[in-house]
Amino acid sequence: MAYRAPVPEIAFLLEHVVGYDAVAATDRFAEATPDMVQAVLAEAGKLCDEVMAPLNRAGDLRGAVLENGVVRTSPGFAEGYRAIAEGGWVAVAAPPEHGGMGLPMAVATAINDMMSGACLALQLNPLLTQGQIDALDHHASDDLKALYLPKLISGAWSGTMNLTEPQAGSDVGALSTRAEPRGDGTYAITGQKIYISWGDADFVENVCHLVLARLPDGAPGTKGISLFLVPKYLPDAAGNPGIANDLKVLSLEHKMGLHGSPTCVMSFEGATGWLVGAPHDGMRAMFTMMNNARLGVGAEGIGVAEAAYQHALAYAQERRQGRTTEGTIIGHADVRRMLARMRAEIHAARSIALACGVALDMARATGAADWAARAAFLTPIAKAFGTETGSAVAETGVQVFGGMGFIEESGAAQFYRDVRVTAIYEGTNGIQAMDLVGRKLMDHGEAAGRLLDEIEACAEDARASLPDLAEAVWQAAETLRETTDTLLRLPVADRYGVAVPYLRATARVLGAHFHLRAALADPEGAHGRLARFYITRMLPEHGALLAEVRAGDAPLMALSVADLAV
Ligand SMILES: Cc1cc2nc3c(=O)[nH]c(=O)nc-3n(C[C@H](O)[C@H](O)[C@H](O)COP(=O)(O)OP(=O)(O)OC[C@H]3O[C@@H](n4cnc5c(N)ncnc54)[C@H](O)[C@@H]3O)c2cc1C
């Protein structure tokens, strides 16, 4: 079955579940009315269904290749990218003064979700450009903004993000790429970067690399890192791509999936770059890009989960095996359990990501610190839970197909192979969980507490109509609150060993809240029944996860390296 972008479902979540009306009520986003957003989503959905989804298989079977130093992209990707760019979909949230649509992040997140479901490998290209636009908009000089932003926003040029080096992965501070000032306002960038997504493409006029490097007087570690904009072609006086810069793609990685997205080893050989932001302040500037990209990567996981779900659902309605009332395997209780779990998990993860988008929009529109703290708290959860949902749902999709799931031609395995990296890149999910229990609880748990207050207030309101579901959600929120208080009493270093179960438990409780809100809006419909399934069958997992958190890291750290050795 062909992928269908879930426009009505996303519109339902924006309207009834994640409070998008508050965004539309602000002056900044007054034009992004629910009706306008629905029309935008419908248009984007058409692009996903008709242009991008048909490219997904070709991207897997005939991945990008390096030919004479130039990346040749998969069949149809150039036309697909052109359609994305011509429709204005590269960066819908980009600033209008540079040619963007200025739409809310909640809407951009929904579009990233749909585009990822259609073709993850191609969607990763504009996602990186979006992050670069955000970083330049916040930190670059006016001259750089005037030259680069219109080109990036129109899609004529694309953006990449160059952090990783062989010895500097999660520990970005270990990087060794150097930047030498030339005395004319430019810098000579020298070093090697690995795993650079879309480090080159044959369908854009220029590729703009944001590169982390160290100035000669940069201190060791993250404090001495600066950020540079390093284009493949140096812009000429008219702002068009001029002579080639001193950089090249050395090779492409051979990956388990995402073959349509070229993952490049990049060599910068005294390449000309321009400083973005203040010297030695590169991490702050790069974090603008990474925070944006983290939510985007969470949306990638959710999009692929949706595609894997639709694919498995269609198969379950066709495949005959054993006797069922429906005539196909969807009638078997266990197949129905798998599909229900997939659908319920997508609802939870998508709501968390959209709620994170709403919080970012409210922070931008109102300047209120509470909204910024909400967005910061939700970002690692949206990234890690969105991508875990991608892997878990795609894995279950393979199971629904039975033996055919293991056979490549069914297409079920591609979703799993493609989405697996989303839990790794943009900061591994382990690092996201450490961010949640560390930096995101530095406010003594105030942002978490306010969110729990809202969840409990919603559950109180729901007691009249859905008493059993409301009580379960209220209790879960209370247990999470108590465990958060326990965690807050520990030194940060002692929280890391239980960070992942804490993040998963928080996502479970948030998911229950968003299911409850959906059930309140649609008590007799599918959302009400899905909420009952999630709250009675999946929410209880939060209890086990929080028990793991309360057990603390002592039992884990008592296991020595020698104990783990075989
Ligand atoms: C397909 C693909 C595309 C990518 N695209 C880009 C890109 O466009 N630009 C870019 O710059 N990079 C990119 N990356 C790199 C990616 O961001 C890194 O792979 C990721 O950050 C992890 O770094 P690493 O691979 O060195 O793993 P490591 O850092 O070696 O991590 C190995 C394991 O140790 C854990 N770990 C490491 N440090 C800690 C710690 N302090 N505390 C707890 N656990 C820790 C990790 O969670 C992981 O489980 C890409 C990678 C892939 C595979």
The ligand as a Tripos MOL2 file, in Angstrom:
@<TRIPOS>MOLECULE
LIG
   53    58     1     0     0
SMALL
NO_CHARGES

@<TRIPOS>ATOM
      1 C1         24.2160    7.9300    9.1770 C.3       1 LIG1
      2 C2         24.8490    8.9440   10.0760 C.ar      1 LIG1
      3 C3         24.7060   10.2930    9.7910 C.ar      1 LIG1
      4 C4         25.3420   11.2450   10.5780 C.ar      1 LIG1
      5 N1         25.2550   12.5800   10.2350 N.ar      1 LIG1
      6 C5         26.0550   13.4780   10.8870 C.ar      1 LIG1
      7 C6         26.1620   14.8150   10.4160 C.ar      1 LIG1
      8 O1         25.5040   15.2190    9.4520 O.2       1 LIG1
      9 N2         27.0270   15.6590   11.0600 N.ar      1 LIG1
     10 C7         27.7750   15.2650   12.1270 C.ar      1 LIG1
     11 O2         28.5270   16.0670   12.6600 O.2       1 LIG1
     12 N3         27.6800   13.9970   12.6140 N.ar      1 LIG1
     13 C8         26.8400   13.0970   12.0110 C.ar      1 LIG1
     14 N4         26.7560   11.8010   12.4660 N.ar      1 LIG1
     15 C9         27.5260   11.4270   13.6430 C.3       1 LIG1
     16 C10        26.6530   11.1660   14.8530 C.3       1 LIG1
     17 O3         26.1170   12.3580   15.3520 O.3       1 LIG1
     18 C11        27.5220   10.4060   15.8620 C.3       1 LIG1
     19 O4         27.6770    9.0940   15.3380 O.3       1 LIG1
     20 C12        26.9170   10.3730   17.2450 C.3       1 LIG1
     21 O5         26.9260   11.6530   17.8140 O.3       1 LIG1
     22 C13        27.6880    9.4260   18.1800 C.3       1 LIG1
     23 O6         29.0680    9.6250   18.1260 O.3       1 LIG1
     24 P1         30.0330    8.3480   17.8650 P.3       1 LIG1
     25 O7         29.5340    7.6660   16.6520 O.co2     1 LIG1
     26 O8         31.4320    8.7990   17.8840 O.co2     1 LIG1
     27 O9         29.7470    7.3880   19.0740 O.3       1 LIG1
     28 P2         30.4620    7.4730   20.4970 P.3       1 LIG1
     29 O10        30.4670    8.8710   20.9740 O.co2     1 LIG1
     30 O11        31.7420    6.7390   20.4260 O.co2     1 LIG1
     31 O12        29.4250    6.6600   21.3870 O.3       1 LIG1
     32 C14        29.4460    5.2310   21.5200 C.3       1 LIG1
     33 C15        28.4840    4.8660   22.6660 C.3       1 LIG1
     34 O13        28.9450    5.4630   23.8820 O.3       1 LIG1
     35 C16        27.9410    6.2900   24.4410 C.3       1 LIG1
     36 N5         28.5600    7.4630   25.0370 N.ar      1 LIG1
     37 C17        29.5210    8.2520   24.5150 C.ar      1 LIG1
     38 N6         29.8070    9.2490   25.3590 N.ar      1 LIG1
     39 C18        29.0230    9.1120   26.4340 C.ar      1 LIG1
     40 C19        28.8430    9.8210   27.6620 C.ar      1 LIG1
     41 N7         29.5200   10.9230   27.9260 N.pl3     1 LIG1
     42 N8         27.9470    9.3580   28.5420 N.ar      1 LIG1
     43 C20        27.2470    8.2450   28.2810 C.ar      1 LIG1
     44 N9         27.3390    7.5380   27.1470 N.ar      1 LIG1
     45 C21        28.2240    7.9640   26.2360 C.ar      1 LIG1
     46 C22        27.0090    6.6470   23.2960 C.3       1 LIG1
     47 O14        25.6920    6.9420   23.7390 O.3       1 LIG1
     48 C23        27.0650    5.3840   22.4390 C.3       1 LIG1
     49 O15        26.1400    4.4510   22.9100 O.3       1 LIG1
     50 C24        26.0830   10.8340   11.7090 C.ar      1 LIG1
     51 C25        26.1940    9.4800   12.0240 C.ar      1 LIG1
     52 C26        25.6030    8.5460   11.2220 C.ar      1 LIG1
     53 C27        25.7810    7.0760   11.5610 C.3       1 LIG1
@<TRIPOS>BOND
     1     1     2 1
     2     2     3 ar
     3     2    52 ar
     4     3     4 ar
     5     4     5 ar
     6     4    50 ar
     7     5     6 ar
     8     6     7 ar
     9     6    13 1
    10     7     8 2
    11     7     9 ar
    12     9    10 ar
    13    10    11 2
    14    10    12 ar
    15    12    13 ar
    16    13    14 ar
    17    14    15 1
    18    14    50 ar
    19    15    16 1
    20    16    17 1
    21    16    18 1
    22    18    19 1
    23    18    20 1
    24    20    21 1
    25    20    22 1
    26    22    23 1
    27    23    24 1
    28    24    25 2
    29    24    26 1
    30    24    27 1
    31    27    28 1
    32    28    29 2
    33    28    30 1
    34    28    31 1
    35    31    32 1
    36    32    33 1
    37    33    34 1
    38    33    48 1
    39    34    35 1
    40    35    36 1
    41    35    46 1
    42    36    37 ar
    43    36    45 ar
    44    37    38 ar
    45    38    39 ar
    46    39    40 ar
    47    39    45 ar
    48    40    41 1
    49    40    42 ar
    50    42    43 ar
    51    43    44 ar
    52    44    45 ar
    53    46    47 1
    54    46    48 1
    55    48    49 1
    56    50    51 ar
    57    51    52 ar
    58    52    53 1
@<TRIPOS>SUBSTRUCTURE
     1 LIG1         1 GROUP 0 **** ****
